């Protein structure tokens, strides 16, 4: 089968050599691909497809076959007429218009010269420092968990276990009690210590846990019993990582990207505006109202 495909492929290339007048390098009947078309088609392929086409003749044949099939279908769409095909013709035109609009926008952006945004970026760093540079305080913590699931999870449900933990903490370290009595076995093996520092707004940590942790004032302090969706916690504040501002160099790329996106959005808006109604616009009001009449309430 592979040999058969290769024969067809090289036969098609041989036929294409007779189409120099039309500058086709691939041709099937009245459909052909010029050198420039093939070059752009190849540039649109993924790196994997490009490599396959360059090293495997069968893969190249299949990819060129797909490209020709696409062009044949497009040529068939070109044959639609409003007289013969009615709304199908206009649907095709709407698709083409939208595609052309998107293409022209991309072309406009690709050819657009960007201004030097460094001075603006430095100014934005100063005026929006909280947004771009502030890193909130984080806290390291350990906990002892007495597990229970809501809505049954109340102090009374596990009161004996909670009292046993509290009693053990009078004579043993928090880490020792966590290792032997915490029902969170993942952190329990490490003295109850959470692997990551917690921010006051971290979405990955239970809200009740976060609030209780940030209510603690001094390192080493242990919270009262804290109910959460996982059970009852005793939380110890291990360390405080103070909030700080990143330097301009650390956030410059993000600021420049935001400014660049804003500039492009503004310029695209100006481009769209340049194609709006002009003083030469004429609207057949009666015809438009007739079209809209069925949609009146």
C-alpha positions in Angstrom: 0.0 0.0 0.0 2.9 2.4 0.9 4.6 1.7 -2.4 1.3 2.4 -4.2 0.9 5.8 -2.4 4.5 6.7 -3.3 3.9 5.9 -7.0 0.8 8.2 -6.9 2.8 10.8 -5.2 5.7 10.9 -7.6 3.3 10.7 -10.5 1.5 13.8 -9.3 4.8 15.6 -8.9 5.7 14.6 -12.4 2.4 16.0 -13.7 3.0 19.2 -11.8 6.2 19.7 -13.7 4.2 20.3 -16.9 2.2 23.1 -15.1 5.0 25.7 -15.0 2.9 28.2 -16.8 0.6 28.2 -13.7 3.6 28.0 -11.3 2.1 24.8 -9.7 4.5 22.5 -7.8 1.6 20.1 -7.0 -1.4 19.7 -9.3 -4.5 17.5 -9.5 -6.7 18.4 -12.4 -7.7 22.0 -12.2 -6.4 22.3 -8.6 -2.8 23.1 -7.9 -0.5 24.5 -5.2 2.1 27.1 -6.1 5.6 27.1 -4.5 4.6 30.0 -2.3 1.4 28.2 -1.2 3.3 25.1 -0.3 5.9 27.1 1.6 3.2 28.8 3.7 1.3 25.6 4.2 4.5 23.8 5.4 5.2 26.8 7.8 1.7 26.3 9.3 2.4 22.6 10.2 3.6 21.6 13.6 7.2 20.8 14.0 6.3 17.1 14.2 4.5 17.2 10.8 7.3 19.2 9.2 9.9 16.7 10.3 7.7 13.8 9.2 7.2 15.4 5.7 11.0 16.0 5.4 12.0 12.5 6.3 9.0 10.3 5.2 7.7 10.4 1.6 4.5 8.7 2.6 3.8 11.3 5.3 4.7 14.1 2.8 2.2 12.6 0.3 -0.5 12.4 2.9 0.0 16.0 4.1 0.1 17.4 0.5 -3.0 15.3 -0.3 -4.8 17.0 2.6 -3.7 20.4 1.5 -5.0 19.8 -2.1 -8.3 18.4 -0.7 -8.7 21.6 1.4 -8.2 23.7 -1.7 -10.6 21.7 -3.8 -13.3 22.1 -1.2 -12.6 25.9 -1.1 -12.9 26.0 -4.9 -16.2 24.2 -4.7 -17.4 26.8 -2.1 -16.5 29.5 -4.6 -19.0 28.1 -7.0 -22.0 28.8 -4.7 -24.2 31.6 -5.9 -27.0 33.5 -4.2 -29.4 32.6 -7.1 -28.8 28.9 -6.9 -27.9 28.3 -3.3 -29.8 31.0 -1.4 -28.9 31.3 2.3 -26.1 28.8 2.0 -24.2 31.3 -0.2 -24.7 34.1 2.4 -23.7 31.8 5.3 -20.5 31.1 3.4 -19.9 34.8 2.8 -20.4 35.5 6.5 -17.8 32.9 7.5 -15.4 34.4 4.9 -16.0 37.9 6.1 -15.4 37.0 9.8 -12.3 35.0 8.8 -11.0 37.9 6.7 -11.6 40.3 9.6 -9.6 38.2 12.0 -6.9 37.8 9.4 -6.7 41.6 8.9 -6.5 42.2 12.6 -3.7 39.6 13.0 -1.9 41.2 10.0 -2.3 44.6 11.5 -0.9 43.5 14.9 2.0 41.6 13.3 3.0 44.6 11.2 2.5 47.2 14.0 5.5 48.9 15.5 5.5 48.9 19.2 6.6 52.0 21.1 9.3 51.9 23.8 7.3 51.1 26.9 10.2 51.1 29.5 9.5 54.6 30.8 5.8 53.8 31.2 6.6 50.5 32.9 8.8 52.2 35.5 6.0 54.8 36.1 3.4 52.0 36.5 5.7 50.2 38.9 5.6 53.3 41.1 1.9 54.0 40.8 0.7 50.4 41.0 3.3 48.9 43.2 0.7 47.0 45.3 -0.7 45.3 42.2 2.5 44.2 40.7 5.1 44.0 43.4 3.5 43.3 46.8 4.0 39.7 48.1 1.8 39.2 51.2 2.9 37.8 54.5 3.0 34.1 54.7 3.1 31.9 57.8 4.6 28.5 58.5 2.5 26.2 60.8 2.0 22.8 62.3 -1.2 21.3 63.4 -2.7 18.4 65.2 -5.9 17.0 63.6 -8.8 15.2 65.2 -10.7 14.1 62.1 -14.4 14.1 61.7 -16.7 15.0 58.8 -19.4 17.7 58.8 -22.2 18.0 59.8 -21.5 15.5 62.6 -18.2 17.3 63.3 -18.7 19.0 66.7 -16.6 19.4 69.8 -18.8 17.0 71.6 -18.4 14.3 69.0 -14.6 13.9 69.7 -14.4 15.6 73.1 -12.5 12.7 74.8 -9.9 12.7 72.0 -9.5 16.5 72.1 -9.0 16.4 75.9 -6.4 13.7 75.5 -4.4 15.7 73.1 -4.7 18.8 75.2 -3.5 16.9 78.3 -0.6 15.4 76.3 0.6 18.9 75.3 1.1 19.7 79.0 4.0 17.4 79.3 5.2 16.7 75.7 6.2 18.9 72.8 3.7 19.8 70.0 5.8 17.9 67.5 5.8 14.7 69.6 2.0 14.8 70.2 1.4 15.5 66.5 3.6 12.5 65.5 1.7 10.1 67.9 -1.8 11.5 68.0 -2.6 13.6 64.9 -5.0 11.9 62.5 -3.4 13.8 59.6 -0.8 11.1 59.0 0.9 13.0 56.2 1.9 16.0 58.4 2.0 13.9 61.5 5.1 12.1 60.4 6.8 15.5 60.3 5.7 16.7 63.7 2.5 18.2 62.2 4.3 20.7 60.0 2.7 21.8 56.8 5.0 21.6 53.8 4.1 25.1 52.5 3.8 28.5 54.0 0.2 29.8 54.1 -1.1 33.2 53.0 -4.1 34.8 54.5 -6.0 34.4 51.2 -4.6 31.1 49.9 -7.5 29.3 48.3 -5.9 25.9 48.7 -6.1 26.0 52.6 -9.3 25.8 54.6 -10.6 29.3 55.4 -11.1 28.5 59.2 -7.5 27.2 59.4 -6.1 30.3 57.7 -8.1 32.7 59.9 -7.0 30.9 63.1 -3.4 30.9 62.0 -3.3 34.6 61.3 -5.0 35.3 64.6 -1.9 34.0 66.4 0.4 36.8 67.5 3.7 35.1 68.4 5.8 32.3 67.0 5.3 29.2 69.1 1.8 30.1 70.1 -0.9 27.4 69.8 -4.5 28.2 68.9 -7.7 27.1 70.7 -9.6 24.2 69.0 -10.4 25.2 65.4 -13.2 23.4 63.6 -12.9 23.0 59.8 -14.3 20.9 57.0 -11.7 18.2 57.9 -12.2 18.1 61.7 -10.8 19.8 64.8 -7.4 21.4 64.7 -4.8 22.7 67.2 -2.6 25.0 65.2 0.9 26.2 66.1 2.6 29.2 64.5 6.1 28.1 63.5 7.4 31.1 61.6 6.4 34.4 60.0 7.6 35.3 56.5 7.0 39.1 56.3 5.4 40.7 53.3 7.7 42.5 50.9 7.8 44.3 47.5 9.5 42.7 44.5 12.0 44.9 42.7 11.2 46.5 39.4 13.5 44.1 37.6 11.5 41.2 39.0 8.2 42.4 37.7 9.3 44.5 34.6 8.4 41.8 32.1 4.8 41.4 33.4 4.3 45.2 33.4 5.6 45.6 29.9 3.4 42.7 28.8 0.3 44.4 30.3 1.2 47.7 28.7 1.8 46.0 25.4 -1.6 44.2 25.5 -3.3 47.5 26.4 -1.6 49.3 23.5 -2.6 46.6 21.1 -6.2 46.6 22.3 -6.3 50.4 21.9 -4.9 50.2 18.3 -7.3 47.4 17.3 -10.1 49.5 18.6 -8.9 52.4 16.5 -8.7 50.1 13.5 -12.3 48.9 14.0 -13.4 52.4 14.4 -11.8 53.4 11.1 -14.2 50.9 9.3 -17.4 52.2 10.9 -20.1 54.1 9.1 -18.9 57.1 7.1 -20.8 60.2 5.9 -21.6 58.2 2.7 -23.6 55.5 4.5 -27.1 54.9 3.2 -29.6 52.7 5.0 -32.9 51.5 3.5 -34.9 51.9 6.6 -38.0 50.3 5.2 -36.1 47.1 4.1 -34.4 46.8 7.5 -37.6 47.2 9.4 -39.3 44.6 7.2 -36.5 42.1 8.1 -36.9 42.9 11.8 -40.7 42.9 11.9 -41.1 39.2 12.8 -38.9 39.8 15.9 -41.2 42.4 17.4 -42.9 41.4 20.6 
